[in-house]
Amino acid sequence: MKQSYLFLALLLPLFQVSFSQNGNQPFKVRDDFEINGDIAIIGNQIVNREENKEKPNIPFNEVSEKARFNDRFVMKYVDVDTNDHTFSSSSATLALNSGKKRNLLRAGLYWSATYPHTFSEKKKENEFKITDKTRNIPNTVLLKIPSKDQYLHVEGTMVFDGFYAFSNLDFKGSEPYVAYADITHLIQDTHNFEGEYFVANILAANGEIKGGSCGGWAMVFIYEEEGASAKKITTHDGFTSVNTVLNYQINPKQNAKGRILGASIEGDLNVVGDKLVGNFPKNNISFFILEQGRSRDDFFNSSITKNNQHVKSRNPNSKNTLGFDIYDIEFSKYQQILTDEQELNLKLITGADKPFLFFNAICIETEKNENGTYNRFGNSAETKEIDAFDVSAEMAKAGIGEDDIKNIEINNSDKGFYNVIGVYFNSKSVLKLIETLNKKGYETNYLFDDKTNYHYVYTHHSLSFDEALKNRDTLSRDPEIKESWILVIKNNN
């Protein structure tokens, strides 16, 4: 097998799709902060019912026990911006405490929807006719921020795409996805990032599909704030409909306040069995996460809530989003956080309803933070290794010539070391290789360069060069892998 190093200096996050054998994408830490500041989340649905005079832009507010599910409606795109160049759009407003000086550290945009194809209609129960089978890659959207009049193009990373989850029947007929983009660089020029945000051209199924169409977007802001208490803020993302446990490391102060924030799709109102349960393992304390409007047995219920209230500062501001949830809950109001606890576990339990959780975060007051720290990957030593990685020096140590060093600029990717085993122009070749390697136990991903249309297929992504070398040695013993090399990606954020 040919072994070589290909070092690519990339500026911002790439297009990336993850594949796992069970069809779900395990949750991983996205951001890990200890700051004197806070976290906020906003968002909205992107499809809504269309029935008689009730158009999608009109809020759907039926929340009684007789409220119908999204699979009982024809679902169409919401499009509220009066812009002829968008086919879907909705908005939400970020409003923080006035009069505070702030510094934005991270703004992340998630979008998620069910998307097996563009349009289908129900012929009879559980039988659908596809009238437009088009399915484009849903990794780009448009974003309008408060300080701009025009939309900005945003290209994201595919956290998960059910279209490629061949082994999981839960996704057949709905093919949900979730994408993420770091948009900090688009809005951090101003310390006042409050206002109305629009997200447009999110792709989702229209008409009627198995289980009903749903979708929306969530925007997460993490920021330093004058006079704010020290907080531990950790975010996770992935995609799962199965019982999942998320683990958070904490260091709470006396009488600490604590919040849990998150977003999901496919949670139906009035279908019981889905719960979110917290646990402090040291003192063996378990408790349900709940609030007014979110019961312990129907937590994911098609609503966007904060502090026990329906969030109204959205367009449309449906009380029933027909399959899209955002929550921001101060759980410490009913569950004390003991100072000797060092962990908080959250468990997603599903029953008849099968919501797909794709984002969750905790924000817990901690001991005083004098300087403020920021660990994007939760391990500052490893990220320092990447930031300080000397390409030329490592090439010299390995006895590799300059012909193996390539520097390019591609939009959007996570920093780290990638074990690449092939570069392809044809997407069919990519899918064939991915399917083959998944059967062998790999969790294969690819990075897509939209400037060259090259697909970089890789088997491992790590934050340590030594780990990447070990992965390369493992790959060298696989006779089906003909060549491999290492990409070093450094973000210039």
C-alpha positions as CSV (number, residue, x, y, z in Angstrom):
1,M,0.0,0.0,0.0
2,K,1.2,3.5,-0.8
3,Q,1.6,5.6,2.3
4,S,2.1,9.3,2.1
5,Y,1.2,12.6,3.8
6,L,-0.9,15.2,2.1
7,F,-1.0,18.4,4.2
8,L,-3.9,20.7,3.3
9,A,-4.1,24.1,5.0
10,L,-7.9,24.9,5.1
11,L,-9.4,28.1,6.3
12,L,-13.0,27.4,7.3
13,P,-15.3,24.4,7.8
14,L,-15.9,21.9,4.7
15,F,-18.9,19.9,3.6
16,Q,-18.8,16.7,5.5
17,V,-21.2,13.7,5.9
18,S,-20.9,11.2,8.6
19,F,-21.9,7.5,8.3
20,S,-22.2,5.0,11.2
21,Q,-23.1,1.4,11.1
22,N,-26.3,1.7,13.2
23,G,-27.6,4.7,11.2
24,N,-27.4,7.2,14.1
25,Q,-24.7,9.7,14.6
26,P,-23.2,9.6,18.1
27,F,-23.2,12.9,20.0
28,K,-19.9,14.7,20.3
29,V,-18.8,17.9,22.0
30,R,-19.0,20.8,19.7
31,D,-17.9,23.6,22.1
32,D,-16.7,23.7,25.7
33,F,-16.4,27.0,27.5
34,E,-15.7,28.3,30.9
35,I,-16.5,32.0,30.7
36,N,-18.1,34.9,32.4
37,G,-21.0,35.0,30.0
38,D,-23.9,33.0,28.8
39,I,-25.6,31.0,26.0
40,A,-28.8,31.7,24.0
41,I,-30.7,29.8,21.4
42,I,-33.3,30.9,18.9
43,G,-34.9,29.3,15.9
44,N,-38.1,28.4,14.0
45,Q,-39.9,25.8,11.8
46,I,-39.5,25.8,8.0
47,V,-42.6,23.8,7.0
48,N,-46.2,24.2,8.1
49,R,-49.6,22.8,7.2
50,E,-51.6,24.0,4.2
51,E,-55.3,23.5,4.5
52,N,-58.0,25.5,2.8
53,K,-57.4,29.1,3.7
54,E,-54.8,28.2,6.3
55,K,-51.5,28.8,4.5
56,P,-48.1,27.8,5.9
57,N,-47.2,31.4,6.9
58,I,-50.2,31.5,9.3
59,P,-49.2,30.1,12.8
60,F,-50.7,26.7,13.7
61,N,-51.9,27.0,17.3
62,E,-53.9,23.8,17.8
63,V,-52.6,22.3,21.0
64,S,-55.6,20.4,22.4
65,E,-55.8,16.7,22.8
66,K,-57.5,16.5,19.4
67,A,-54.6,18.3,17.6
68,R,-53.7,16.4,14.4
69,F,-50.1,15.3,13.6
70,N,-48.0,16.5,10.7
71,D,-48.7,13.2,8.8
72,R,-52.4,14.3,8.7
73,F,-51.6,17.5,6.8
74,V,-50.2,18.6,3.4
75,M,-47.0,20.3,4.5
76,K,-45.6,23.2,2.6
77,Y,-42.6,25.6,3.0
78,V,-43.0,28.6,5.2
79,D,-41.8,31.7,3.3
80,V,-42.2,35.0,5.2
81,D,-39.5,37.2,3.8
82,T,-41.3,38.5,0.6
83,N,-38.0,37.8,-1.3
84,D,-38.5,36.4,-4.8
85,H,-35.2,34.5,-4.6
86,T,-36.1,32.3,-1.6
87,F,-38.5,29.3,-1.6
88,S,-38.5,28.9,2.2
89,S,-37.8,31.3,5.0
90,S,-38.7,32.0,8.7
91,S,-37.4,34.3,11.3
92,A,-36.6,34.5,15.1
93,T,-35.5,37.4,17.2
94,L,-32.6,37.4,19.7
95,A,-33.3,39.7,22.7
96,L,-30.8,39.8,25.6
97,N,-30.5,42.0,28.7
98,S,-30.1,45.6,27.6
99,G,-27.2,47.8,28.6
100,K,-24.6,45.0,28.8
101,K,-21.3,44.9,27.0
102,R,-20.8,41.6,25.2
103,N,-18.2,39.8,23.1
104,L,-19.5,37.0,20.8
105,L,-17.4,33.9,21.0
106,R,-19.4,31.5,19.0
107,A,-22.5,31.6,16.8
108,G,-23.6,28.2,15.4
109,L,-26.4,27.5,13.0
110,Y,-28.2,24.1,12.8
111,W,-30.8,23.2,10.3
112,S,-32.7,19.9,10.1
113,A,-35.6,18.4,8.2
114,T,-37.2,15.2,6.9
115,Y,-36.1,15.1,3.2
116,P,-36.6,11.8,1.2
117,H,-37.4,13.8,-1.9
118,T,-39.0,17.1,-2.9
119,F,-42.7,16.3,-3.2
120,S,-45.1,13.4,-2.7
121,E,-48.8,12.9,-2.0
122,K,-50.7,10.2,-0.1
123,K,-52.8,7.9,-2.2
124,K,-54.1,5.8,0.7
125,E,-52.9,4.9,4.2
126,N,-49.1,4.1,4.1
127,E,-49.0,4.5,0.3
128,F,-47.5,7.6,-1.3
129,K,-46.9,8.7,-4.8
130,I,-43.7,10.6,-5.4
131,T,-44.3,13.4,-7.9
132,D,-40.9,15.1,-7.6
133,K,-38.1,12.7,-6.6
134,T,-35.4,15.4,-6.7
135,R,-33.1,15.4,-3.6
136,N,-30.3,17.9,-3.5
137,I,-27.5,18.0,-1.0
138,P,-29.0,20.0,1.9
139,N,-25.8,21.6,3.1
140,T,-26.4,25.2,2.0
141,V,-28.8,27.9,3.3
142,L,-29.2,31.7,3.2
143,L,-28.9,33.8,6.3
144,K,-29.9,37.4,7.0
145,I,-28.5,39.0,10.1
146,P,-29.8,42.1,11.9
147,S,-26.9,44.3,10.6
148,K,-27.4,43.3,6.9
149,D,-30.1,43.9,4.4
150,Q,-29.1,41.1,2.1
151,Y,-28.9,37.4,2.6
152,L,-25.5,35.8,3.1
153,H,-24.7,32.4,1.6
154,V,-23.9,29.8,4.3
155,E,-22.3,26.4,3.5
156,G,-22.4,23.9,6.4
157,T,-21.2,20.5,7.5
158,M,-23.5,17.5,7.3
159,V,-23.6,16.2,10.8
160,F,-25.9,13.4,9.7
161,D,-27.9,12.5,6.5
162,G,-30.4,9.7,6.7
163,F,-30.3,9.3,3.0
164,Y,-27.1,7.3,3.4
165,A,-28.2,5.4,6.5
166,F,-28.8,2.2,4.6
167,S,-29.1,-0.1,7.7
168,N,-31.6,1.9,9.7
169,L,-35.3,1.3,8.8
170,D,-36.4,4.2,11.1
171,F,-35.2,6.6,8.4
172,K,-36.7,4.9,5.4
173,G,-39.3,7.1,3.8
174,S,-38.3,10.2,5.8
175,E,-34.5,10.4,5.3
176,P,-33.9,13.2,8.0
177,Y,-30.7,15.2,8.1
178,V,-29.0,17.8,10.2
179,A,-26.4,20.3,9.1
180,Y,-24.2,22.7,11.0
181,A,-22.3,25.9,10.1
182,D,-20.1,28.1,12.3
183,I,-21.3,31.6,11.5
184,T,-19.3,33.5,14.1
185,H,-17.2,35.2,11.4
186,L,-20.3,36.6,9.8
187,I,-21.6,38.5,12.8
188,Q,-18.8,39.0,15.3
189,D,-17.8,42.4,13.8
190,T,-20.4,44.0,16.1
191,H,-20.8,43.6,19.9
192,N,-24.5,44.1,19.5
193,F,-25.8,41.0,17.7
194,E,-29.3,41.2,19.0
195,G,-32.2,41.5,16.5
196,E,-34.2,39.5,14.0
197,Y,-32.5,36.7,12.1
198,F,-33.9,35.1,8.9
199,V,-32.8,31.6,7.6
200,A,-34.0,30.7,4.1
201,N,-33.8,28.0,1.5
202,I,-33.7,25.1,3.9
203,L,-34.6,21.9,2.0
204,A,-37.4,19.7,3.3
205,A,-40.1,17.4,1.8
206,N,-43.3,19.0,0.7
207,G,-46.7,17.4,0.5
208,E,-47.3,14.2,2.4
209,I,-44.6,11.6,3.4
210,K,-44.4,8.7,5.8
211,G,-44.5,10.1,9.3
212,G,-45.2,13.6,8.0
213,S,-42.8,16.3,6.9
214,C,-41.1,18.6,9.5
215,G,-38.1,20.8,9.9
216,G,-36.5,24.0,11.1
217,W,-33.4,25.8,12.3
218,A,-31.7,26.6,15.6
219,M,-29.1,29.3,16.1
220,V,-26.8,29.1,19.2
221,F,-24.9,32.1,20.6
222,I,-22.2,31.8,23.2
223,Y,-20.8,35.1,24.5
224,E,-18.9,36.9,27.2
225,E,-20.9,39.5,29.1
226,E,-20.0,42.3,31.4
227,G,-20.9,41.5,35.0
228,A,-22.0,37.9,34.2
229,S,-21.2,35.1,36.6
230,A,-18.7,32.4,35.6
231,K,-20.4,29.5,33.8
232,K,-19.5,26.1,32.3
233,I,-21.1,25.9,28.9
234,T,-20.8,22.7,26.9
235,T,-22.6,21.9,23.6
236,H,-23.2,18.5,22.0
237,D,-24.5,17.6,18.5
238,G,-25.2,14.4,16.6
239,F,-28.4,12.7,15.6
240,T,-30.2,9.9,17.4
241,S,-33.7,8.5,18.0
242,V,-32.6,5.8,20.4
243,N,-32.1,5.9,24.1
244,T,-28.9,8.0,24.5
245,V,-26.9,9.3,27.5
246,L,-25.0,12.6,27.3
247,N,-22.3,13.2,29.9
248,Y,-21.2,16.7,31.1
249,Q,-18.3,17.6,33.4
250,I,-19.3,20.3,35.8
251,N,-17.8,22.2,38.8
252,P,-20.8,24.0,40.3
253,K,-20.6,26.8,42.8
254,Q,-22.9,27.1,45.8
255,N,-26.5,27.5,44.9
256,A,-25.6,27.3,41.2
257,K,-28.1,28.1,38.5
258,G,-28.3,25.5,35.7
259,R,-30.0,25.4,32.3
260,I,-30.5,22.8,29.6
261,L,-31.0,23.8,26.0
262,G,-31.6,21.7,22.9
263,A,-33.3,21.1,19.6
264,S,-34.9,18.2,17.8
265,I,-37.3,17.1,15.0
266,E,-40.1,14.6,14.8
267,G,-41.4,15.1,18.3
268,D,-45.2,14.9,18.2
269,L,-47.7,16.6,20.5
270,N,-49.9,14.1,22.4
271,V,-47.7,11.1,21.7
272,V,-46.4,10.0,25.1
273,G,-43.3,8.1,26.0
274,D,-40.5,10.5,25.2
275,K,-38.6,11.8,28.2
276,L,-35.4,13.7,29.1
277,V,-34.0,12.6,32.5
278,G,-31.2,14.2,34.4
279,N,-28.9,12.4,36.8
280,F,-26.2,13.5,39.3
281,P,-24.2,10.2,39.7
282,K,-22.2,11.0,42.8
283,N,-25.3,11.5,44.9
284,N,-27.5,9.1,42.8
285,I,-30.1,11.8,42.2
286,S,-32.3,11.4,39.1
287,F,-35.0,13.9,38.0
288,F,-37.1,14.7,35.0
289,I,-36.4,17.7,32.8
290,L,-39.8,19.5,32.4
291,E,-41.5,22.8,32.4
292,Q,-45.0,24.2,31.9
293,G,-46.1,23.0,28.4
294,R,-43.6,20.1,28.4
295,S,-44.8,17.1,30.5
296,R,-42.5,14.4,31.8
297,D,-44.0,11.9,29.4
298,D,-44.2,14.1,26.3
299,F,-41.2,16.3,26.5
300,F,-40.6,16.6,22.7
301,N,-44.0,18.0,21.7
302,S,-43.6,20.3,18.7
303,S,-43.0,23.5,20.7
304,I,-40.4,26.3,21.0
305,T,-40.2,27.3,24.6
306,K,-38.0,29.3,27.1
307,N,-38.5,29.5,30.9
308,N,-41.9,27.9,30.9
309,Q,-43.3,30.1,28.1
310,H,-44.0,29.8,24.4
311,V,-41.6,31.9,22.5
312,K,-43.6,34.5,20.5
313,S,-40.7,36.5,18.9
314,R,-40.8,34.4,15.7
315,N,-42.5,34.5,12.3
316,P,-44.5,32.4,12.1
317,N,-44.9,32.0,15.9
318,S,-46.8,28.7,15.9
319,K,-47.6,27.2,19.3
320,N,-47.6,23.8,17.5
321,T,-44.7,23.6,15.0
322,L,-45.8,20.1,13.8
323,G,-42.5,18.3,14.5
324,F,-39.8,20.8,15.6
325,D,-38.7,21.5,19.1
326,I,-36.4,24.1,20.8
327,Y,-36.1,24.2,24.6
328,D,-34.3,26.4,27.1
329,I,-35.1,25.2,30.7
330,E,-33.7,26.5,34.0
331,F,-33.8,23.1,35.8
332,S,-32.1,24.4,38.9
333,K,-35.4,26.0,39.9
334,Y,-36.7,22.6,40.9
335,Q,-33.5,20.5,41.3
336,Q,-30.7,21.7,43.5
337,I,-27.2,21.3,42.0
338,L,-24.9,20.1,44.9
339,T,-21.4,21.5,45.0
340,D,-19.7,18.1,45.2
341,E,-21.2,16.9,41.9
342,Q,-18.7,16.7,39.1
343,E,-20.9,15.2,36.4
344,L,-24.4,15.7,35.0
345,N,-25.8,12.9,32.8
346,L,-28.8,13.4,30.5
347,K,-30.7,10.5,29.2
348,L,-33.1,10.6,26.2
349,I,-35.8,8.0,26.5
350,T,-38.2,7.3,23.6
351,G,-41.3,5.2,23.4
352,A,-44.2,5.4,20.8
353,D,-42.9,8.8,19.7
354,K,-39.4,8.8,18.1
355,P,-38.0,12.3,18.2
356,F,-34.6,12.9,16.6
357,L,-32.4,14.9,19.0
358,F,-29.6,16.8,17.2
359,F,-28.4,19.4,19.7
360,N,-28.1,19.7,23.4
361,A,-26.2,22.0,25.8
362,I,-25.8,22.7,29.5
363,C,-25.0,26.0,31.2
364,I,-24.1,25.8,34.9
365,E,-22.7,28.4,37.2
366,T,-19.2,27.4,38.3
367,E,-16.5,28.6,40.6
368,K,-15.1,32.1,39.7
369,N,-13.3,32.1,36.5
370,E,-10.6,34.8,36.7
371,N,-9.3,34.8,33.1
372,G,-12.0,33.0,31.1
373,T,-11.0,29.9,29.0
374,Y,-12.3,28.5,25.7
375,N,-11.7,24.9,24.7
376,R,-13.5,24.2,21.4
377,F,-12.7,20.5,21.5
378,G,-12.6,20.1,25.3
379,N,-8.9,19.4,25.3
380,S,-6.7,22.5,25.1
381,A,-3.5,20.5,24.8
382,E,-4.7,18.7,21.7
383,T,-5.9,21.9,20.0
384,K,-2.6,23.6,20.8
385,E,-0.9,20.7,19.1
386,I,-2.8,21.4,15.9
387,D,-2.4,25.2,16.1
388,A,1.4,24.8,16.7
389,F,1.8,22.0,14.2
390,D,4.8,22.7,12.0
391,V,4.2,21.1,8.6
392,S,7.7,21.6,7.3
393,A,9.3,20.2,10.5
394,E,7.1,17.1,10.6
395,M,7.8,16.5,6.9
396,A,11.5,16.7,7.5
397,K,11.2,14.2,10.4
398,A,9.3,11.8,8.2
399,G,11.7,12.3,5.3
400,I,9.0,13.4,3.0
401,G,9.6,15.9,0.2
402,E,7.8,19.2,-0.5
403,D,5.9,17.6,-3.4
404,D,3.6,16.0,-0.8
405,I,2.7,19.4,0.8
406,K,-0.4,21.0,-0.7
407,N,-2.0,24.2,0.6
408,I,-5.5,25.0,-0.5
409,E,-8.4,27.2,0.7
410,I,-11.8,25.6,1.1
411,N,-14.9,26.9,3.0
412,N,-16.0,25.2,6.2
413,S,-14.3,22.3,8.2
414,D,-13.2,21.2,11.7
415,K,-9.5,21.4,12.5
416,G,-7.6,18.2,13.1
417,F,-5.8,15.3,11.4
418,Y,-7.7,13.3,8.8
419,N,-6.8,9.8,7.5
420,V,-7.8,10.0,3.9
421,I,-8.0,6.8,1.7
422,G,-9.2,8.2,-1.6
423,V,-10.1,11.4,-3.5
424,Y,-12.9,11.1,-6.0
425,F,-14.7,13.3,-8.5
426,N,-17.7,10.9,-9.0
427,S,-20.1,10.8,-6.1
428,K,-21.2,7.2,-7.0
429,S,-17.6,6.0,-6.4
430,V,-17.7,7.7,-3.0
431,L,-20.9,6.0,-2.0
432,K,-19.7,2.6,-3.2
433,L,-16.4,3.0,-1.2
434,I,-18.3,4.2,1.9
435,E,-20.7,1.2,1.7
436,T,-17.8,-1.2,1.4
437,L,-15.9,0.2,4.4
438,N,-19.0,0.5,6.6
439,K,-19.5,-3.2,6.2
440,K,-15.9,-3.7,7.5
441,G,-16.7,-1.7,10.6
442,Y,-15.3,1.7,9.7
443,E,-17.3,4.9,10.3
444,T,-16.4,6.5,7.0
445,N,-16.9,10.2,6.2
446,Y,-16.0,12.5,3.3
447,L,-15.1,16.2,2.9
448,F,-16.4,17.9,-0.2
449,D,-14.6,20.8,-2.0
450,D,-17.2,22.6,-3.9
451,K,-14.6,24.6,-5.9
452,T,-13.0,21.4,-7.4
453,N,-15.9,19.0,-6.8
454,Y,-13.4,16.6,-5.2
455,H,-14.6,14.2,-2.5
456,Y,-12.0,13.4,0.2
457,V,-13.0,10.1,1.8
458,Y,-11.5,9.5,5.3
459,T,-11.8,6.8,8.0
460,H,-10.5,8.7,11.0
461,H,-10.5,12.3,12.3
462,S,-8.5,13.0,15.4
463,L,-6.9,15.9,17.2
464,S,-3.5,14.2,17.7
465,F,-0.9,13.7,15.1
466,D,0.4,10.6,16.9
467,E,-3.1,9.1,16.8
468,A,-3.3,9.9,13.1
469,L,0.0,8.0,12.6
470,K,-1.4,5.0,14.5
471,N,-4.5,5.0,12.3
472,R,-2.4,5.1,9.2
473,D,-0.5,2.0,10.4
474,T,-3.8,0.3,11.0
475,L,-5.0,1.1,7.5
476,S,-1.7,-0.2,6.1
477,R,-2.6,-3.7,7.2
478,D,-6.0,-3.6,5.4
479,P,-5.5,-5.2,1.9
480,E,-8.6,-3.5,0.5
481,I,-7.2,0.0,1.2
482,K,-4.7,0.8,-1.5
483,E,-3.3,4.1,-0.2
484,S,-3.7,6.6,2.6
485,W,-2.4,10.0,3.7
486,I,-2.9,12.5,6.4
487,L,-4.6,15.9,5.9
488,V,-3.8,18.6,8.5
489,I,-6.6,21.1,8.7
490,K,-6.0,24.3,10.6
491,N,-9.0,26.7,10.9
492,N,-8.2,30.4,10.8
493,N,-11.1,31.4,13.0
